[in-house]
Amino acid sequence: MIFIDIAKIKIEDAWNNKSIALTNEMVSNIGRVRYVFTVIDQNDSQWTKIKNELKKLSYGKCWFSESRDVYSHYHVEHFRPKKRAVNLDKSKRIGYWWLAFKFNNYRLCGSVGNTKKGNHFAVKRNMALAHTDPIDDEVIYFLDPTNLRDCSLLAFDENGKAYSKNTDSTSFDFERVEYTIEKMDLNYGSLQTARKIKWKEIYNIILEIDSLIIDYNSNQSNSNKVKLEEKYKQILKNIAPCAEFSSTAKACLKASGREWAIDILAENIDVKDYCTDYINNDDEN
């Protein structure tokens, strides 16, 4: 999972005006549930129109899994379900229909995760049941990629398995991570395998750098310095925001305990150096 600053999305005025009009139409017919749902169903193309803008925010990666697959059909996922919502105890309640056309309720999600998530959306307290209720007060179970702290709660191991960074099973953070992993299928077989491969790739580069550091310290030649610099750049490319499974790569670096690895993690990466191809591709799509 990577942090997405959804405030950076570029929305055309025409799209925004139509979304406002549709929302106002639903609010005006608040007592007619079927009518409200019909408005949503008949205008489902509204959120797909900005799918490419959502892709640009993550360089074409799924916001939850960090995977990028040209054969995958990305969904514009409604973080808070639009019609019906499923509670922690599996009981159902009315969904967040008033957010159906709000771009800040959209998340870019791979088909596996979105299908598994369905209408699940557990709230611990301050549940919003009407359009006048403040959703920001909800204490929710799902980790949200648009929340910086939420992204920091998820960790990965050398087998590609996602798990809670907080190991206290009685903590709410732990519950949230477990809930998200289960409902989003974040340990889906192929996904976990891909993360395992990424971990091994980074670990091998770490070993190469260790060897090059020894060589450089014993023979401080310019050629050894260049080789070392190229390996550092490989690491930076793998932890850049456009890289697949960059969070897994970062986890591997941190787990290595190398001082140089920790220093690299603290660096500010210029996306122009490593993500130009993805920026151009998104602009063309």
C-alpha positions as CSV (number, residue, x, y, z in Angstrom):
1,M,0.0,0.0,0.0
2,I,1.3,3.4,-0.9
3,F,0.2,6.9,0.2
4,I,-1.9,8.7,-2.4
5,D,-2.4,12.5,-2.1
6,I,-5.9,12.5,-3.7
7,A,-6.0,16.3,-3.4
8,K,-3.6,16.4,-6.3
9,I,-6.1,14.9,-8.7
10,K,-7.0,17.0,-11.7
11,I,-10.8,17.2,-12.2
12,E,-12.5,19.1,-15.0
13,D,-15.2,21.6,-14.1
14,A,-17.8,19.8,-16.3
15,W,-17.2,16.5,-14.4
16,N,-17.4,18.2,-11.0
17,N,-20.5,20.2,-11.9
18,K,-22.3,17.0,-13.1
19,S,-21.3,15.2,-9.9
20,I,-22.7,18.0,-7.8
21,A,-25.9,18.0,-9.8
22,L,-26.3,14.2,-9.4
23,T,-25.7,14.4,-5.7
24,N,-28.2,17.2,-5.2
25,E,-30.7,15.2,-7.2
26,M,-30.3,12.2,-4.8
27,V,-30.5,14.5,-1.7
28,S,-33.7,16.0,-3.0
29,N,-35.2,12.5,-3.3
30,I,-33.7,11.2,0.0
31,G,-36.9,9.2,0.9
32,R,-37.0,7.3,-2.4
33,V,-34.3,4.7,-2.0
34,R,-35.0,3.0,-5.3
35,Y,-34.9,6.3,-7.2
36,V,-31.6,7.2,-5.5
37,F,-30.1,3.8,-6.5
38,T,-31.4,4.3,-10.0
39,V,-29.6,7.6,-10.3
40,I,-26.4,5.8,-9.2
41,D,-26.9,2.9,-11.7
42,Q,-27.7,5.1,-14.6
43,N,-24.6,7.3,-14.1
44,D,-22.0,4.6,-13.3
45,S,-19.9,6.0,-16.2
46,Q,-19.3,9.1,-14.1
47,W,-16.5,7.6,-12.0
48,T,-14.9,5.6,-14.8
49,K,-14.4,8.9,-16.7
50,I,-11.7,9.9,-14.2
51,K,-10.0,6.5,-13.9
52,N,-7.0,7.7,-15.8
53,E,-6.6,10.7,-13.4
54,L,-6.6,8.2,-10.5
55,K,-4.0,6.1,-12.3
56,K,-1.7,9.2,-12.7
57,L,-1.7,9.6,-8.9
58,S,-0.1,6.2,-8.5
59,Y,1.8,5.9,-11.7
60,G,-0.6,3.2,-12.9
61,K,-0.3,1.0,-9.7
62,C,-3.1,-0.4,-7.7
63,W,-3.3,1.8,-4.6
64,F,-3.7,-1.2,-2.2
65,S,-1.4,-3.9,-3.7
66,E,1.1,-1.7,-5.5
67,S,0.9,-4.1,-8.5
68,R,0.9,-3.1,-12.1
69,D,-0.3,-5.5,-14.7
70,V,-1.1,-4.5,-18.2
71,Y,-3.6,-7.4,-18.4
72,S,-5.4,-6.4,-15.2
73,H,-8.6,-4.4,-15.4
74,Y,-8.5,-1.8,-12.7
75,H,-11.7,-0.8,-10.9
76,V,-12.6,2.6,-9.6
77,E,-13.5,1.4,-6.2
78,H,-15.9,3.2,-3.9
79,F,-14.0,3.2,-0.6
80,R,-17.2,3.7,1.3
81,P,-19.8,1.5,-0.5
82,K,-22.4,3.4,-2.4
83,K,-25.5,1.3,-1.9
84,R,-25.2,-1.3,0.9
85,A,-22.5,-1.7,3.5
86,V,-21.6,-4.8,5.4
87,N,-20.7,-4.5,9.1
88,L,-18.1,-6.4,11.1
89,D,-20.8,-8.9,12.3
90,K,-21.8,-9.3,8.6
91,S,-25.1,-7.5,9.1
92,K,-26.0,-5.0,6.4
93,R,-26.9,-1.3,6.5
94,I,-27.6,1.5,3.9
95,G,-24.5,2.5,2.0
96,Y,-23.0,5.9,1.5
97,W,-25.1,6.9,-1.5
98,W,-24.3,10.6,-1.1
99,L,-20.6,9.8,-1.8
100,A,-21.3,7.9,-5.1
101,F,-20.1,10.8,-7.2
102,K,-17.4,12.2,-4.8
103,F,-13.9,11.8,-6.3
104,N,-12.4,11.7,-2.8
105,N,-14.3,8.4,-2.1
106,Y,-12.7,6.7,-5.1
107,R,-9.7,4.4,-4.9
108,L,-7.9,2.7,-7.8
109,C,-8.0,-1.0,-7.1
110,G,-7.2,-4.3,-8.9
111,S,-10.1,-6.5,-9.7
112,V,-9.1,-9.2,-7.2
113,G,-9.1,-6.8,-4.2
114,N,-12.2,-4.9,-5.3
115,T,-14.2,-8.1,-5.9
116,K,-13.1,-9.5,-2.5
117,K,-13.9,-6.3,-0.7
118,G,-17.4,-6.0,-2.1
119,N,-19.6,-4.0,0.3
120,H,-17.6,-4.7,3.4
121,F,-17.0,-1.5,5.4
122,A,-16.8,-2.0,9.2
123,V,-17.0,1.0,11.5
124,K,-16.0,0.8,15.1
125,R,-17.7,4.0,16.2
126,N,-19.4,7.2,15.0
127,M,-20.9,5.5,12.0
128,A,-22.3,7.9,9.4
129,L,-25.8,6.8,8.4
130,A,-27.0,10.0,6.7
131,H,-25.6,12.5,4.3
132,T,-25.6,15.1,7.1
133,D,-23.3,12.9,9.3
134,P,-19.6,13.7,9.3
135,I,-17.7,10.8,7.7
136,D,-14.4,12.2,9.0
137,D,-15.5,11.2,12.5
138,E,-15.9,7.6,11.6
139,V,-13.4,5.2,13.3
140,I,-13.0,2.7,10.4
141,Y,-11.4,-0.7,10.1
142,F,-10.1,-0.5,6.5
143,L,-6.7,1.0,6.0
144,D,-7.0,3.9,3.6
145,P,-4.2,4.6,1.0
146,T,-5.1,8.3,1.2
147,N,-4.1,8.3,4.9
148,L,-0.3,8.5,5.4
149,R,-0.4,6.9,8.9
150,D,-2.5,4.0,7.6
151,C,0.1,3.1,5.0
152,S,2.7,2.9,7.7
153,L,0.8,0.2,9.5
154,L,1.4,-2.5,6.9
155,A,4.6,-4.5,6.8
156,F,6.0,-7.3,4.6
157,D,8.4,-10.2,5.2
158,E,10.9,-12.1,3.0
159,N,8.2,-14.5,1.9
160,G,6.1,-11.6,0.5
161,K,3.5,-11.9,3.2
162,A,1.7,-8.8,4.4
163,Y,1.3,-8.4,8.1
164,S,0.7,-5.9,10.9
165,K,3.8,-3.8,11.9
166,N,2.1,-3.5,15.3
167,T,2.4,-7.0,16.8
168,D,0.0,-6.3,19.7
169,S,-3.0,-8.4,18.7
170,T,-5.2,-6.5,21.2
171,S,-4.5,-3.1,19.5
172,F,-7.0,-1.5,17.1
173,D,-4.1,-1.0,14.6
174,F,-3.5,-4.8,14.5
175,E,-7.3,-5.4,14.0
176,R,-7.4,-2.9,11.1
177,V,-4.4,-4.5,9.3
178,E,-5.8,-8.0,9.7
179,Y,-9.3,-6.8,8.5
180,T,-7.8,-5.1,5.5
181,I,-5.5,-8.0,4.5
182,E,-8.5,-10.4,4.7
183,K,-11.1,-8.2,3.0
184,M,-8.8,-7.0,0.3
185,D,-7.1,-10.3,-0.2
186,L,-3.6,-8.7,0.1
187,N,-2.0,-12.1,0.6
188,Y,-3.5,-13.4,-2.6
189,G,-1.2,-16.2,-3.9
190,S,0.2,-14.5,-7.0
191,L,0.5,-11.2,-5.2
192,Q,2.5,-12.7,-2.4
193,T,4.7,-14.5,-4.8
194,A,5.5,-11.3,-6.7
195,R,6.4,-9.5,-3.4
196,K,8.7,-12.5,-2.5
197,I,10.5,-12.1,-5.9
198,K,10.9,-8.4,-5.3
199,W,12.3,-9.0,-1.8
200,K,14.9,-11.5,-3.2
201,E,15.8,-9.1,-6.0
202,I,16.5,-6.3,-3.5
203,Y,18.4,-8.6,-1.1
204,N,20.7,-9.7,-3.9
205,I,21.4,-6.1,-4.7
206,I,22.2,-5.5,-1.0
207,L,24.7,-8.3,-1.1
208,E,26.3,-6.9,-4.3
209,I,26.6,-3.5,-2.6
210,D,28.2,-5.1,0.4
211,S,30.8,-6.7,-1.8
212,L,31.4,-3.5,-3.8
213,I,31.9,-1.5,-0.6
214,I,34.6,-4.0,0.5
215,D,36.3,-3.7,-2.9
216,Y,36.1,0.0,-2.9
217,N,37.5,0.3,0.6
218,S,40.5,-1.9,-0.4
219,N,40.9,-0.4,-3.8
220,Q,39.5,3.1,-4.1
221,S,39.4,3.3,-7.9
222,N,37.0,5.4,-9.9
223,S,35.6,2.2,-11.6
224,N,34.7,0.7,-8.3
225,K,33.1,3.9,-7.3
226,V,31.0,4.0,-10.5
227,K,29.9,0.4,-10.0
228,L,28.8,1.2,-6.5
229,E,26.9,4.3,-7.6
230,E,25.0,2.2,-10.3
231,K,23.9,-0.3,-7.6
232,Y,22.7,2.6,-5.4
233,K,20.7,3.9,-8.4
234,Q,19.2,0.4,-8.8
235,I,18.0,0.6,-5.2
236,L,16.5,4.1,-5.7
237,K,14.7,2.9,-8.8
238,N,13.1,0.1,-6.8
239,I,11.9,2.4,-4.0
240,A,10.7,5.2,-6.2
241,P,6.9,5.8,-6.0
242,C,6.4,4.5,-9.5
243,A,8.1,1.1,-8.8
244,E,6.0,-2.0,-8.3
245,F,6.0,-3.2,-4.7
246,S,8.2,-0.3,-3.5
247,S,7.0,-0.8,0.0
248,T,8.3,-4.4,-0.1
249,A,11.6,-3.1,-1.4
250,K,11.8,-0.6,1.5
251,A,10.9,-3.3,4.0
252,C,13.8,-5.4,2.7
253,L,16.2,-2.5,3.0
254,K,15.1,-1.7,6.5
255,A,15.3,-5.4,7.6
256,S,18.9,-5.6,6.3
257,G,20.0,-3.3,9.1
258,R,22.7,-1.8,6.9
259,E,23.5,1.8,7.7
260,W,23.8,2.7,4.0
261,A,20.4,1.2,3.4
262,I,18.8,3.2,6.1
263,D,20.4,6.4,4.7
264,I,19.0,5.6,1.2
265,L,15.5,5.2,2.7
266,A,15.8,8.7,4.1
267,E,16.6,10.2,0.7
268,N,14.2,12.3,-1.3
269,I,13.7,10.7,-4.6
270,D,13.2,12.9,-7.7
271,V,10.5,11.2,-9.7
272,K,11.8,12.8,-12.8
273,D,14.9,10.7,-12.5
274,Y,13.1,7.3,-12.2
275,C,9.4,7.7,-13.2
276,T,9.5,9.6,-16.4
277,D,8.3,6.7,-18.5
278,Y,5.2,6.1,-16.3
279,I,4.4,9.8,-16.2
280,N,4.5,10.0,-20.0
281,N,2.5,6.8,-20.4
282,D,-0.3,8.0,-18.1
283,D,-0.5,11.3,-20.0
284,E,-0.9,9.4,-23.2
285,N,-3.6,7.0,-22.0
